[in-house]
């Protein structure tokens, strides 16, 4: 049922549109705005960073910020805002795309892993390697996790898949929007987090493998290999309980950015994302429509983790670019990457205040 309403190139996403979705989401943003207004947020909040600078930075010379609205937010010196660099994100996207199709078993996929690891060489990185049983046999997969320790007990996770679809191996599918640009976005988030003393929760960035189905017939068994593996591992080692919120970034670079409000995500975390977007003046790109997404957040949601799947679908008119040879760099915009990257950054900041 989930694939009947919007025609998609494959079964990889389920979009359940309700007839009154537009009406419903004309109301919900208003409610969110009312909530945001009632919290008397300081005017400078949107410009505040998620992280404090490392000792010795020039930040302390800046004028003091307005006092935080929420009592649990520690007062601190003014800090320069994190400046999400969308141009650099686009450059990373170009470089990832240049490796060519990166489906399971290709040299290109291994090169992308090495590319990501090279960018993270100064960070605390963990590789979660495993063998997945797929309809095409056993496949080697690797989740890459970069950990940026905070001062508060708890973890905020931002994840993106990086591989392209095995079942699209016979076409030149490079997933510029689907996998590449959000992997690039995480590299840029790492740039922002690196070398700062995080005053909030730890931030873990996850480049997960095996999000896509292998057969092209999306099912619980044939999809989300990387995040199912990671969620099980984190449940076993106790990490799951420490996660305060998990954001999935997927297909956020398309020039027509319209992030869906996902009904499989945690409502309060979706509200927080909407507040983050509104703080920055980007709310028109968010939640005009709703849908039930099956994406990398689901394995964590099933374990009780607050999750938010940030995905802009359809991609192109009638989803024409999704999982086709049309998913190329020319369909992306730096502006969309800026909006997405800043909104995720602001959402992290708001989650730290909660
Ligand atoms: Zn996809």
py3Dmol code that shows the C-alpha trace and the ligand (Angstrom):
import py3Dmol

protein = """\
ATOM      1  CA  UNK A   1       0.000   0.000   0.000  1.00  0.00           C
ATOM      2  CA  UNK A   2       2.714   2.409   0.874  1.00  0.00           C
ATOM      3  CA  UNK A   3       3.937   2.565  -2.715  1.00  0.00           C
ATOM      4  CA  UNK A   4       0.655   3.039  -4.471  1.00  0.00           C
ATOM      5  CA  UNK A   5       0.021   6.700  -3.976  1.00  0.00           C
ATOM      6  CA  UNK A   6       3.208   8.208  -5.287  1.00  0.00           C
ATOM      7  CA  UNK A   7       4.847   6.423  -8.171  1.00  0.00           C
ATOM      8  CA  UNK A   8       8.437   5.761  -7.219  1.00  0.00           C
ATOM      9  CA  UNK A   9      11.198   4.189  -9.214  1.00  0.00           C
ATOM     10  CA  UNK A  10      11.366   1.303  -6.795  1.00  0.00           C
ATOM     11  CA  UNK A  11      10.071   0.096  -3.484  1.00  0.00           C
ATOM     12  CA  UNK A  12      12.760   1.733  -1.424  1.00  0.00           C
ATOM     13  CA  UNK A  13      10.532   4.369   0.092  1.00  0.00           C
ATOM     14  CA  UNK A  14       7.001   4.236   1.243  1.00  0.00           C
ATOM     15  CA  UNK A  15       5.049   7.415   1.084  1.00  0.00           C
ATOM     16  CA  UNK A  16       1.599   7.331   2.561  1.00  0.00           C
ATOM     17  CA  UNK A  17      -0.230  10.471   1.654  1.00  0.00           C
ATOM     18  CA  UNK A  18      -3.510  11.214   3.250  1.00  0.00           C
ATOM     19  CA  UNK A  19      -6.130  13.209   1.421  1.00  0.00           C
ATOM     20  CA  UNK A  20      -6.096  15.900   4.027  1.00  0.00           C
ATOM     21  CA  UNK A  21      -2.336  16.000   4.512  1.00  0.00           C
ATOM     22  CA  UNK A  22      -2.054  19.523   3.230  1.00  0.00           C
ATOM     23  CA  UNK A  23      -4.791  20.702   5.562  1.00  0.00           C
ATOM     24  CA  UNK A  24      -3.332  18.850   8.512  1.00  0.00           C
ATOM     25  CA  UNK A  25       0.075  20.318   7.974  1.00  0.00           C
ATOM     26  CA  UNK A  26      -1.227  23.767   7.539  1.00  0.00           C
ATOM     27  CA  UNK A  27      -2.407  23.408  11.130  1.00  0.00           C
ATOM     28  CA  UNK A  28       0.520  21.614  12.701  1.00  0.00           C
ATOM     29  CA  UNK A  29       3.167  24.184  11.748  1.00  0.00           C
ATOM     30  CA  UNK A  30       0.947  26.854  13.309  1.00  0.00           C
ATOM     31  CA  UNK A  31       0.800  24.854  16.511  1.00  0.00           C
ATOM     32  CA  UNK A  32       4.546  24.410  16.397  1.00  0.00           C
ATOM     33  CA  UNK A  33       4.985  28.128  15.941  1.00  0.00           C
ATOM     34  CA  UNK A  34       2.704  28.838  18.868  1.00  0.00           C
ATOM     35  CA  UNK A  35       4.745  26.479  21.006  1.00  0.00           C
ATOM     36  CA  UNK A  36       7.959  28.084  19.863  1.00  0.00           C
ATOM     37  CA  UNK A  37       6.621  31.573  20.651  1.00  0.00           C
ATOM     38  CA  UNK A  38       5.469  30.540  24.091  1.00  0.00           C
ATOM     39  CA  UNK A  39       8.991  29.576  25.052  1.00  0.00           C
ATOM     40  CA  UNK A  40      10.349  33.135  24.885  1.00  0.00           C
ATOM     41  CA  UNK A  41      13.452  32.047  23.094  1.00  0.00           C
ATOM     42  CA  UNK A  42      16.243  34.633  22.983  1.00  0.00           C
ATOM     43  CA  UNK A  43      16.600  36.437  19.706  1.00  0.00           C
ATOM     44  CA  UNK A  44      20.170  35.289  19.363  1.00  0.00           C
ATOM     45  CA  UNK A  45      19.301  31.628  19.718  1.00  0.00           C
ATOM     46  CA  UNK A  46      19.411  30.837  16.039  1.00  0.00           C
ATOM     47  CA  UNK A  47      22.906  32.169  15.779  1.00  0.00           C
ATOM     48  CA  UNK A  48      24.173  30.247  18.779  1.00  0.00           C
ATOM     49  CA  UNK A  49      26.316  27.229  18.127  1.00  0.00           C
ATOM     50  CA  UNK A  50      25.823  23.668  19.161  1.00  0.00           C
ATOM     51  CA  UNK A  51      29.310  23.650  20.547  1.00  0.00           C
ATOM     52  CA  UNK A  52      31.712  25.870  22.394  1.00  0.00           C
ATOM     53  CA  UNK A  53      35.082  26.546  20.821  1.00  0.00           C
ATOM     54  CA  UNK A  54      38.251  24.943  22.032  1.00  0.00           C
ATOM     55  CA  UNK A  55      40.240  26.864  24.586  1.00  0.00           C
ATOM     56  CA  UNK A  56      42.358  29.529  23.017  1.00  0.00           C
ATOM     57  CA  UNK A  57      39.997  30.386  20.220  1.00  0.00           C
ATOM     58  CA  UNK A  58      39.030  33.956  19.580  1.00  0.00           C
ATOM     59  CA  UNK A  59      35.448  33.299  20.597  1.00  0.00           C
ATOM     60  CA  UNK A  60      35.710  34.728  24.072  1.00  0.00           C
ATOM     61  CA  UNK A  61      36.375  38.161  22.622  1.00  0.00           C
ATOM     62  CA  UNK A  62      32.866  38.339  21.240  1.00  0.00           C
ATOM     63  CA  UNK A  63      30.047  40.133  23.059  1.00  0.00           C
ATOM     64  CA  UNK A  64      28.059  38.100  25.515  1.00  0.00           C
ATOM     65  CA  UNK A  65      25.034  36.267  24.197  1.00  0.00           C
ATOM     66  CA  UNK A  66      21.531  36.835  25.515  1.00  0.00           C
ATOM     67  CA  UNK A  67      20.763  34.656  28.525  1.00  0.00           C
ATOM     68  CA  UNK A  68      19.370  31.245  27.685  1.00  0.00           C
ATOM     69  CA  UNK A  69      15.631  30.912  28.001  1.00  0.00           C
ATOM     70  CA  UNK A  70      15.674  27.494  29.534  1.00  0.00           C
ATOM     71  CA  UNK A  71      16.967  27.159  33.083  1.00  0.00           C
ATOM     72  CA  UNK A  72      18.872  23.936  32.454  1.00  0.00           C
ATOM     73  CA  UNK A  73      21.010  25.589  29.777  1.00  0.00           C
ATOM     74  CA  UNK A  74      24.365  26.461  31.280  1.00  0.00           C
ATOM     75  CA  UNK A  75      25.443  30.053  30.922  1.00  0.00           C
ATOM     76  CA  UNK A  76      28.674  30.466  29.090  1.00  0.00           C
ATOM     77  CA  UNK A  77      30.785  32.862  27.121  1.00  0.00           C
ATOM     78  CA  UNK A  78      29.598  33.941  23.721  1.00  0.00           C
ATOM     79  CA  UNK A  79      30.705  31.631  20.973  1.00  0.00           C
ATOM     80  CA  UNK A  80      30.948  31.945  17.227  1.00  0.00           C
ATOM     81  CA  UNK A  81      28.165  30.158  15.431  1.00  0.00           C
ATOM     82  CA  UNK A  82      29.100  26.973  13.688  1.00  0.00           C
ATOM     83  CA  UNK A  83      29.263  27.888  10.049  1.00  0.00           C
ATOM     84  CA  UNK A  84      28.035  25.005   8.010  1.00  0.00           C
ATOM     85  CA  UNK A  85      29.881  25.275   4.722  1.00  0.00           C
ATOM     86  CA  UNK A  86      27.605  24.147   1.914  1.00  0.00           C
ATOM     87  CA  UNK A  87      30.145  24.905  -0.819  1.00  0.00           C
ATOM     88  CA  UNK A  88      32.562  22.502   0.806  1.00  0.00           C
ATOM     89  CA  UNK A  89      29.730  19.997   1.231  1.00  0.00           C
ATOM     90  CA  UNK A  90      29.033  20.228  -2.488  1.00  0.00           C
ATOM     91  CA  UNK A  91      32.714  19.654  -3.219  1.00  0.00           C
ATOM     92  CA  UNK A  92      32.696  16.509  -1.052  1.00  0.00           C
ATOM     93  CA  UNK A  93      29.568  15.388  -2.902  1.00  0.00           C
ATOM     94  CA  UNK A  94      31.336  15.819  -6.245  1.00  0.00           C
ATOM     95  CA  UNK A  95      34.272  13.799  -4.990  1.00  0.00           C
ATOM     96  CA  UNK A  96      32.085  10.945  -3.717  1.00  0.00           C
ATOM     97  CA  UNK A  97      30.087  10.870  -6.956  1.00  0.00           C
ATOM     98  CA  UNK A  98      33.341  10.815  -8.945  1.00  0.00           C
ATOM     99  CA  UNK A  99      34.095   7.320  -7.604  1.00  0.00           C
ATOM    100  CA  UNK A 100      31.178   6.084  -9.708  1.00  0.00           C
ATOM    101  CA  UNK A 101      28.406   3.674  -8.679  1.00  0.00           C
ATOM    102  CA  UNK A 102      29.262   2.393  -5.186  1.00  0.00           C
ATOM    103  CA  UNK A 103      27.129  -0.661  -4.651  1.00  0.00           C
ATOM    104  CA  UNK A 104      28.041  -3.616  -2.482  1.00  0.00           C
ATOM    105  CA  UNK A 105      31.160  -5.419  -3.586  1.00  0.00           C
ATOM    106  CA  UNK A 106      32.596  -2.650  -5.789  1.00  0.00           C
ATOM    107  CA  UNK A 107      36.044  -1.148  -5.556  1.00  0.00           C
ATOM    108  CA  UNK A 108      34.294   2.232  -5.675  1.00  0.00           C
ATOM    109  CA  UNK A 109      32.479   1.516  -2.418  1.00  0.00           C
ATOM    110  CA  UNK A 110      35.758   0.606  -0.742  1.00  0.00           C
ATOM    111  CA  UNK A 111      37.312   3.793  -2.128  1.00  0.00           C
ATOM    112  CA  UNK A 112      34.465   5.839  -0.667  1.00  0.00           C
ATOM    113  CA  UNK A 113      35.054   4.216   2.719  1.00  0.00           C
ATOM    114  CA  UNK A 114      38.742   5.136   2.518  1.00  0.00           C
ATOM    115  CA  UNK A 115      37.777   8.639   1.416  1.00  0.00           C
ATOM    116  CA  UNK A 116      35.508   9.079   4.438  1.00  0.00           C
ATOM    117  CA  UNK A 117      38.124   7.634   6.790  1.00  0.00           C
ATOM    118  CA  UNK A 118      40.805   9.935   5.360  1.00  0.00           C
ATOM    119  CA  UNK A 119      38.628  12.945   6.192  1.00  0.00           C
ATOM    120  CA  UNK A 120      38.131  11.607   9.707  1.00  0.00           C
ATOM    121  CA  UNK A 121      41.768  10.721  10.358  1.00  0.00           C
ATOM    122  CA  UNK A 122      42.056  13.055  13.347  1.00  0.00           C
ATOM    123  CA  UNK A 123      38.800  11.907  14.916  1.00  0.00           C
ATOM    124  CA  UNK A 124      37.728   9.072  17.168  1.00  0.00           C
ATOM    125  CA  UNK A 125      36.465   6.614  14.582  1.00  0.00           C
ATOM    126  CA  UNK A 126      35.039   3.149  14.873  1.00  0.00           C
ATOM    127  CA  UNK A 127      34.375   0.765  12.003  1.00  0.00           C
ATOM    128  CA  UNK A 128      31.519  -1.664  12.440  1.00  0.00           C
ATOM    129  CA  UNK A 129      32.215  -4.361   9.826  1.00  0.00           C
ATOM    130  CA  UNK A 130      29.914  -7.294   9.286  1.00  0.00           C
ATOM    131  CA  UNK A 131      28.687  -9.752   6.717  1.00  0.00           C
ATOM    132  CA  UNK A 132      25.074  -9.402   5.673  1.00  0.00           C
ATOM    133  CA  UNK A 133      22.943 -12.221   4.347  1.00  0.00           C
ATOM    134  CA  UNK A 134      21.217 -10.775   1.309  1.00  0.00           C
ATOM    135  CA  UNK A 135      19.175 -12.164  -1.594  1.00  0.00           C
ATOM    136  CA  UNK A 136      22.406 -11.907  -3.598  1.00  0.00           C
ATOM    137  CA  UNK A 137      24.387 -13.883  -1.023  1.00  0.00           C
ATOM    138  CA  UNK A 138      26.774 -12.725   1.650  1.00  0.00           C
ATOM    139  CA  UNK A 139      27.916  -9.121   1.355  1.00  0.00           C
ATOM    140  CA  UNK A 140      30.591  -7.287   3.302  1.00  0.00           C
ATOM    141  CA  UNK A 141      29.329  -4.072   4.875  1.00  0.00           C
ATOM    142  CA  UNK A 142      30.893  -1.418   7.074  1.00  0.00           C
ATOM    143  CA  UNK A 143      29.310   1.281   9.215  1.00  0.00           C
ATOM    144  CA  UNK A 144      31.672   4.124  10.030  1.00  0.00           C
ATOM    145  CA  UNK A 145      31.119   5.999  13.285  1.00  0.00           C
ATOM    146  CA  UNK A 146      32.917   9.215  14.255  1.00  0.00           C
ATOM    147  CA  UNK A 147      32.498  10.200  17.896  1.00  0.00           C
ATOM    148  CA  UNK A 148      32.775  13.760  19.177  1.00  0.00           C
ATOM    149  CA  UNK A 149      32.635  13.653  22.966  1.00  0.00           C
ATOM    150  CA  UNK A 150      30.466  16.128  24.844  1.00  0.00           C
ATOM    151  CA  UNK A 151      30.357  17.124  28.490  1.00  0.00           C
ATOM    152  CA  UNK A 152      26.817  15.899  29.133  1.00  0.00           C
ATOM    153  CA  UNK A 153      25.933  12.255  29.547  1.00  0.00           C
ATOM    154  CA  UNK A 154      24.085  11.229  26.420  1.00  0.00           C
ATOM    155  CA  UNK A 155      24.531  10.955  22.678  1.00  0.00           C
ATOM    156  CA  UNK A 156      23.005  12.661  19.662  1.00  0.00           C
ATOM    157  CA  UNK A 157      23.367  10.649  16.461  1.00  0.00           C
ATOM    158  CA  UNK A 158      23.249  11.940  12.893  1.00  0.00           C
ATOM    159  CA  UNK A 159      23.362   9.231  10.232  1.00  0.00           C
ATOM    160  CA  UNK A 160      23.384   8.898   6.474  1.00  0.00           C
ATOM    161  CA  UNK A 161      23.816   5.877   4.258  1.00  0.00           C
ATOM    162  CA  UNK A 162      26.629   6.085   1.730  1.00  0.00           C
ATOM    163  CA  UNK A 163      26.226   3.157  -0.647  1.00  0.00           C
ATOM    164  CA  UNK A 164      24.224   3.016  -3.853  1.00  0.00           C
ATOM    165  CA  UNK A 165      21.786   0.280  -4.805  1.00  0.00           C
ATOM    166  CA  UNK A 166      23.102  -3.134  -5.756  1.00  0.00           C
ATOM    167  CA  UNK A 167      19.992  -3.745  -7.820  1.00  0.00           C
ATOM    168  CA  UNK A 168      20.789  -0.683  -9.937  1.00  0.00           C
ATOM    169  CA  UNK A 169      24.223  -2.076 -10.818  1.00  0.00           C
ATOM    170  CA  UNK A 170      23.351  -2.320 -14.503  1.00  0.00           C
ATOM    171  CA  UNK A 171      22.747   1.394 -14.888  1.00  0.00           C
ATOM    172  CA  UNK A 172      25.106   4.235 -14.079  1.00  0.00           C
ATOM    173  CA  UNK A 173      23.431   5.179 -10.807  1.00  0.00           C
ATOM    174  CA  UNK A 174      25.656   7.468  -8.733  1.00  0.00           C
ATOM    175  CA  UNK A 175      23.172   8.614  -6.081  1.00  0.00           C
ATOM    176  CA  UNK A 176      24.307  12.244  -5.946  1.00  0.00           C
ATOM    177  CA  UNK A 177      21.277  13.071  -3.822  1.00  0.00           C
ATOM    178  CA  UNK A 178      20.661   9.549  -2.558  1.00  0.00           C
ATOM    179  CA  UNK A 179      23.642   8.782  -0.365  1.00  0.00           C
ATOM    180  CA  UNK A 180      26.395  11.088  -1.607  1.00  0.00           C
ATOM    181  CA  UNK A 181      25.282  14.562  -0.551  1.00  0.00           C
ATOM    182  CA  UNK A 182      24.235  13.570   2.957  1.00  0.00           C
ATOM    183  CA  UNK A 183      27.464  11.609   3.458  1.00  0.00           C
ATOM    184  CA  UNK A 184      29.173  14.837   2.437  1.00  0.00           C
ATOM    185  CA  UNK A 185      26.969  16.778   4.843  1.00  0.00           C
ATOM    186  CA  UNK A 186      28.154  14.586   7.701  1.00  0.00           C
ATOM    187  CA  UNK A 187      31.769  15.237   6.730  1.00  0.00           C
ATOM    188  CA  UNK A 188      31.037  18.949   6.974  1.00  0.00           C
ATOM    189  CA  UNK A 189      29.324  18.465  10.342  1.00  0.00           C
ATOM    190  CA  UNK A 190      32.508  16.691  11.443  1.00  0.00           C
ATOM    191  CA  UNK A 191      34.494  19.755  10.351  1.00  0.00           C
ATOM    192  CA  UNK A 192      32.267  21.896  12.578  1.00  0.00           C
ATOM    193  CA  UNK A 193      32.488  19.582  15.574  1.00  0.00           C
ATOM    194  CA  UNK A 194      36.213  18.865  15.362  1.00  0.00           C
ATOM    195  CA  UNK A 195      38.429  20.756  17.767  1.00  0.00           C
ATOM    196  CA  UNK A 196      35.571  22.198  19.785  1.00  0.00           C
ATOM    197  CA  UNK A 197      34.747  21.516  23.364  1.00  0.00           C
ATOM    198  CA  UNK A 198      31.164  20.302  23.116  1.00  0.00           C
ATOM    199  CA  UNK A 199      29.212  21.658  26.044  1.00  0.00           C
ATOM    200  CA  UNK A 200      26.243  19.404  25.383  1.00  0.00           C
ATOM    201  CA  UNK A 201      25.770  15.760  24.563  1.00  0.00           C
ATOM    202  CA  UNK A 202      28.301  13.797  22.579  1.00  0.00           C
ATOM    203  CA  UNK A 203      27.620  13.834  18.850  1.00  0.00           C
ATOM    204  CA  UNK A 204      28.176  10.653  16.900  1.00  0.00           C
ATOM    205  CA  UNK A 205      28.136  10.798  13.123  1.00  0.00           C
ATOM    206  CA  UNK A 206      27.316   7.548  11.365  1.00  0.00           C
ATOM    207  CA  UNK A 207      27.935   6.692   7.716  1.00  0.00           C
ATOM    208  CA  UNK A 208      25.899   3.525   7.454  1.00  0.00           C
ATOM    209  CA  UNK A 209      26.131   0.855   4.798  1.00  0.00           C
ATOM    210  CA  UNK A 210      23.420  -1.296   3.233  1.00  0.00           C
ATOM    211  CA  UNK A 211      20.424   1.000   3.605  1.00  0.00           C
ATOM    212  CA  UNK A 212      19.021   0.081   0.224  1.00  0.00           C
ATOM    213  CA  UNK A 213      17.402  -3.232  -0.572  1.00  0.00           C
ATOM    214  CA  UNK A 214      19.635  -5.581  -2.516  1.00  0.00           C
ATOM    215  CA  UNK A 215      16.929  -7.178  -4.654  1.00  0.00           C
ATOM    216  CA  UNK A 216      14.963  -4.024  -5.438  1.00  0.00           C
ATOM    217  CA  UNK A 217      11.980  -5.510  -3.587  1.00  0.00           C
ATOM    218  CA  UNK A 218      12.023  -3.567  -0.319  1.00  0.00           C
ATOM    219  CA  UNK A 219      11.113  -5.665   2.706  1.00  0.00           C
ATOM    220  CA  UNK A 220      11.978  -5.780   6.394  1.00  0.00           C
ATOM    221  CA  UNK A 221      14.475  -8.541   5.645  1.00  0.00           C
ATOM    222  CA  UNK A 222      15.959  -6.938   2.530  1.00  0.00           C
ATOM    223  CA  UNK A 223      16.764  -3.365   3.609  1.00  0.00           C
ATOM    224  CA  UNK A 224      18.471  -1.354   6.333  1.00  0.00           C
ATOM    225  CA  UNK A 225      21.286  -3.881   6.790  1.00  0.00           C
ATOM    226  CA  UNK A 226      23.728  -1.420   8.326  1.00  0.00           C
ATOM    227  CA  UNK A 227      21.403   0.257  10.772  1.00  0.00           C
ATOM    228  CA  UNK A 228      19.792  -3.035  11.833  1.00  0.00           C
ATOM    229  CA  UNK A 229      23.278  -4.331  12.623  1.00  0.00           C
ATOM    230  CA  UNK A 230      24.320  -1.162  14.438  1.00  0.00           C
ATOM    231  CA  UNK A 231      21.100  -0.900  16.447  1.00  0.00           C
ATOM    232  CA  UNK A 232      21.461  -4.508  17.625  1.00  0.00           C
ATOM    233  CA  UNK A 233      25.081  -3.892  18.570  1.00  0.00           C
ATOM    234  CA  UNK A 234      24.187  -0.708  20.443  1.00  0.00           C
ATOM    235  CA  UNK A 235      21.378  -2.467  22.247  1.00  0.00           C
ATOM    236  CA  UNK A 236      23.810  -5.113  23.405  1.00  0.00           C
ATOM    237  CA  UNK A 237      26.484  -2.704  24.618  1.00  0.00           C
ATOM    238  CA  UNK A 238      24.046  -0.285  26.278  1.00  0.00           C
ATOM    239  CA  UNK A 239      24.542   2.613  23.845  1.00  0.00           C
ATOM    240  CA  UNK A 240      20.887   2.628  22.806  1.00  0.00           C
ATOM    241  CA  UNK A 241      19.761   3.890  26.229  1.00  0.00           C
ATOM    242  CA  UNK A 242      22.110   6.852  26.008  1.00  0.00           C
ATOM    243  CA  UNK A 243      20.805   8.182  22.697  1.00  0.00           C
ATOM    244  CA  UNK A 244      18.816  11.380  23.222  1.00  0.00           C
ATOM    245  CA  UNK A 245      17.871  11.732  19.585  1.00  0.00           C
ATOM    246  CA  UNK A 246      18.813  10.260  16.234  1.00  0.00           C
ATOM    247  CA  UNK A 247      18.515  12.130  12.955  1.00  0.00           C
ATOM    248  CA  UNK A 248      18.647  10.466   9.564  1.00  0.00           C
ATOM    249  CA  UNK A 249      19.769  12.678   6.685  1.00  0.00           C
ATOM    250  CA  UNK A 250      18.662  11.313   3.326  1.00  0.00           C
ATOM    251  CA  UNK A 251      18.195  12.992  -0.065  1.00  0.00           C
ATOM    252  CA  UNK A 252      18.529  16.524   1.301  1.00  0.00           C
ATOM    253  CA  UNK A 253      20.469  18.135  -1.549  1.00  0.00           C
ATOM    254  CA  UNK A 254      17.875  18.292  -4.327  1.00  0.00           C
ATOM    255  CA  UNK A 255      17.291  21.802  -5.639  1.00  0.00           C
ATOM    256  CA  UNK A 256      13.604  21.616  -4.704  1.00  0.00           C
ATOM    257  CA  UNK A 257      13.923  20.944  -0.988  1.00  0.00           C
ATOM    258  CA  UNK A 258      10.700  19.908   0.735  1.00  0.00           C
ATOM    259  CA  UNK A 259      11.371  17.727   3.741  1.00  0.00           C
ATOM    260  CA  UNK A 260       8.522  15.414   4.578  1.00  0.00           C
ATOM    261  CA  UNK A 261       7.073  15.174   8.056  1.00  0.00           C
ATOM    262  CA  UNK A 262       7.559  11.483   8.681  1.00  0.00           C
ATOM    263  CA  UNK A 263       4.837   9.759  10.662  1.00  0.00           C
ATOM    264  CA  UNK A 264       7.227   6.916  11.571  1.00  0.00           C
ATOM    265  CA  UNK A 265       9.434   9.397  13.404  1.00  0.00           C
ATOM    266  CA  UNK A 266       9.045  10.607  16.994  1.00  0.00           C
ATOM    267  CA  UNK A 267       6.525  13.480  17.045  1.00  0.00           C
ATOM    268  CA  UNK A 268       8.314  15.661  19.605  1.00  0.00           C
ATOM    269  CA  UNK A 269      11.604  15.330  17.745  1.00  0.00           C
ATOM    270  CA  UNK A 270       9.871  16.256  14.492  1.00  0.00           C
ATOM    271  CA  UNK A 271       8.442  19.302  16.289  1.00  0.00           C
ATOM    272  CA  UNK A 272      11.949  20.187  17.418  1.00  0.00           C
ATOM    273  CA  UNK A 273      13.207  19.973  13.838  1.00  0.00           C
ATOM    274  CA  UNK A 274      10.394  22.249  12.736  1.00  0.00           C
ATOM    275  CA  UNK A 275      11.330  24.700  15.443  1.00  0.00           C
ATOM    276  CA  UNK A 276      14.958  24.546  14.300  1.00  0.00           C
ATOM    277  CA  UNK A 277      13.918  25.236  10.701  1.00  0.00           C
ATOM    278  CA  UNK A 278      11.655  28.068  11.869  1.00  0.00           C
ATOM    279  CA  UNK A 279      14.428  29.637  13.959  1.00  0.00           C
ATOM    280  CA  UNK A 280      16.439  29.920  10.774  1.00  0.00           C
ATOM    281  CA  UNK A 281      13.574  31.054   8.550  1.00  0.00           C
ATOM    282  CA  UNK A 282      13.599  27.797   6.600  1.00  0.00           C
ATOM    283  CA  UNK A 283      10.198  26.458   7.664  1.00  0.00           C
ATOM    284  CA  UNK A 284       8.723  26.664   4.172  1.00  0.00           C
ATOM    285  CA  UNK A 285      11.036  23.808   3.201  1.00  0.00           C
ATOM    286  CA  UNK A 286       9.755  21.568   5.975  1.00  0.00           C
ATOM    287  CA  UNK A 287       6.700  19.483   6.663  1.00  0.00           C
ATOM    288  CA  UNK A 288       4.277  20.845   4.100  1.00  0.00           C
ATOM    289  CA  UNK A 289       3.298  17.214   3.570  1.00  0.00           C
ATOM    290  CA  UNK A 290       3.470  14.091   5.659  1.00  0.00           C
ATOM    291  CA  UNK A 291       4.199  10.484   4.895  1.00  0.00           C
ATOM    292  CA  UNK A 292       5.262   7.217   6.499  1.00  0.00           C
ATOM    293  CA  UNK A 293       8.905   6.667   5.638  1.00  0.00           C
ATOM    294  CA  UNK A 294      10.793   3.424   5.853  1.00  0.00           C
ATOM    295  CA  UNK A 295      14.376   4.463   6.310  1.00  0.00           C
ATOM    296  CA  UNK A 296      17.430   4.021   8.520  1.00  0.00           C
ATOM    297  CA  UNK A 297      15.651   5.357  11.596  1.00  0.00           C
ATOM    298  CA  UNK A 298      13.345   2.349  11.939  1.00  0.00           C
ATOM    299  CA  UNK A 299      15.720  -0.131  13.652  1.00  0.00           C
ATOM    300  CA  UNK A 300      16.419   2.490  16.334  1.00  0.00           C
ATOM    301  CA  UNK A 301      12.780   3.567  16.639  1.00  0.00           C
ATOM    302  CA  UNK A 302      11.832  -0.026  17.375  1.00  0.00           C
ATOM    303  CA  UNK A 303      14.200   0.095  20.350  1.00  0.00           C
ATOM    304  CA  UNK A 304      12.611   3.239  21.740  1.00  0.00           C
ATOM    305  CA  UNK A 305      15.144   5.786  20.499  1.00  0.00           C
ATOM    306  CA  UNK A 306      13.661   9.205  19.625  1.00  0.00           C
ATOM    307  CA  UNK A 307      14.167   9.465  15.863  1.00  0.00           C
ATOM    308  CA  UNK A 308      13.650  11.940  13.050  1.00  0.00           C
ATOM    309  CA  UNK A 309      13.965  10.899   9.428  1.00  0.00           C
ATOM    310  CA  UNK A 310      14.824  13.962   7.370  1.00  0.00           C
ATOM    311  CA  UNK A 311      14.162  13.191   3.737  1.00  0.00           C
ATOM    312  CA  UNK A 312      12.969  15.263   0.795  1.00  0.00           C
ATOM    313  CA  UNK A 313      10.715  13.219  -1.453  1.00  0.00           C
ATOM    314  CA  UNK A 314       9.512  13.106  -4.143  1.00  0.00           C
ATOM    315  CA  UNK A 315      12.811  13.876  -5.889  1.00  0.00           C
ATOM    316  CA  UNK A 316      12.045  15.618  -9.167  1.00  0.00           C
ATOM    317  CA  UNK A 317       8.629  15.854 -10.702  1.00  0.00           C
ATOM    318  CA  UNK A 318       6.720  12.700  -9.877  1.00  0.00           C
ATOM    319  CA  UNK A 319       9.879  11.345  -8.203  1.00  0.00           C
ATOM    320  CA  UNK A 320      11.459  11.005 -11.647  1.00  0.00           C
ATOM    321  CA  UNK A 321      15.065  11.301 -10.421  1.00  0.00           C
ATOM    322  CA  UNK A 322      14.801   8.867  -7.530  1.00  0.00           C
ATOM    323  CA  UNK A 323      16.773   5.666  -8.146  1.00  0.00           C
ATOM    324  CA  UNK A 324      17.411   6.563 -11.761  1.00  0.00           C
ATOM    325  CA  UNK A 325      20.397   7.700 -13.805  1.00  0.00           C
ATOM    326  CA  UNK A 326      18.995  11.197 -13.334  1.00  0.00           C
ATOM    327  CA  UNK A 327      20.191  11.366  -9.718  1.00  0.00           C
ATOM    328  CA  UNK A 328      23.202  13.449 -10.672  1.00  0.00           C
ATOM    329  CA  UNK A 329      25.063  16.521  -9.442  1.00  0.00           C
ATOM    330  CA  UNK A 330      23.146  18.928 -11.656  1.00  0.00           C
ATOM    331  CA  UNK A 331      19.955  18.173  -9.694  1.00  0.00           C
ATOM    332  CA  UNK A 332      21.526  19.408  -6.446  1.00  0.00           C
ATOM    333  CA  UNK A 333      21.768  22.870  -4.998  1.00  0.00           C
ATOM    334  CA  UNK A 334      24.201  24.357  -2.533  1.00  0.00           C
ATOM    335  CA  UNK A 335      21.299  26.298  -1.065  1.00  0.00           C
ATOM    336  CA  UNK A 336      19.463  23.078  -0.162  1.00  0.00           C
ATOM    337  CA  UNK A 337      22.601  21.722   1.477  1.00  0.00           C
ATOM    338  CA  UNK A 338      22.928  24.971   3.427  1.00  0.00           C
ATOM    339  CA  UNK A 339      19.325  24.785   4.628  1.00  0.00           C
ATOM    340  CA  UNK A 340      19.590  21.126   5.577  1.00  0.00           C
ATOM    341  CA  UNK A 341      22.981  21.396   7.221  1.00  0.00           C
ATOM    342  CA  UNK A 342      22.076  24.462   9.266  1.00  0.00           C
ATOM    343  CA  UNK A 343      18.763  22.972  10.324  1.00  0.00           C
ATOM    344  CA  UNK A 344      20.418  19.786  11.568  1.00  0.00           C
ATOM    345  CA  UNK A 345      22.991  21.907  13.411  1.00  0.00           C
ATOM    346  CA  UNK A 346      20.246  23.979  15.025  1.00  0.00           C
ATOM    347  CA  UNK A 347      18.247  20.846  15.886  1.00  0.00           C
ATOM    348  CA  UNK A 348      21.284  19.493  17.739  1.00  0.00           C
ATOM    349  CA  UNK A 349      21.510  22.760  19.653  1.00  0.00           C
ATOM    350  CA  UNK A 350      17.844  22.657  20.608  1.00  0.00           C
ATOM    351  CA  UNK A 351      18.087  19.028  21.657  1.00  0.00           C
ATOM    352  CA  UNK A 352      20.959  19.964  23.956  1.00  0.00           C
ATOM    353  CA  UNK A 353      18.724  22.561  25.614  1.00  0.00           C
ATOM    354  CA  UNK A 354      15.861  20.239  26.164  1.00  0.00           C
TER     355      UNK A 354
END
"""
ligand_1 = """\
1
ZN
Zn 17.708 5.184 -2.266
"""
view = py3Dmol.view(width=600, height=400)
view.addModel(protein, "pdb")
view.setStyle({"model": 0}, {"cartoon": {"style": "trace"}})
view.addModel(ligand_1, "xyz")
view.setStyle({"model": 1}, {"stick": {}})
view.zoomTo()
view.show()
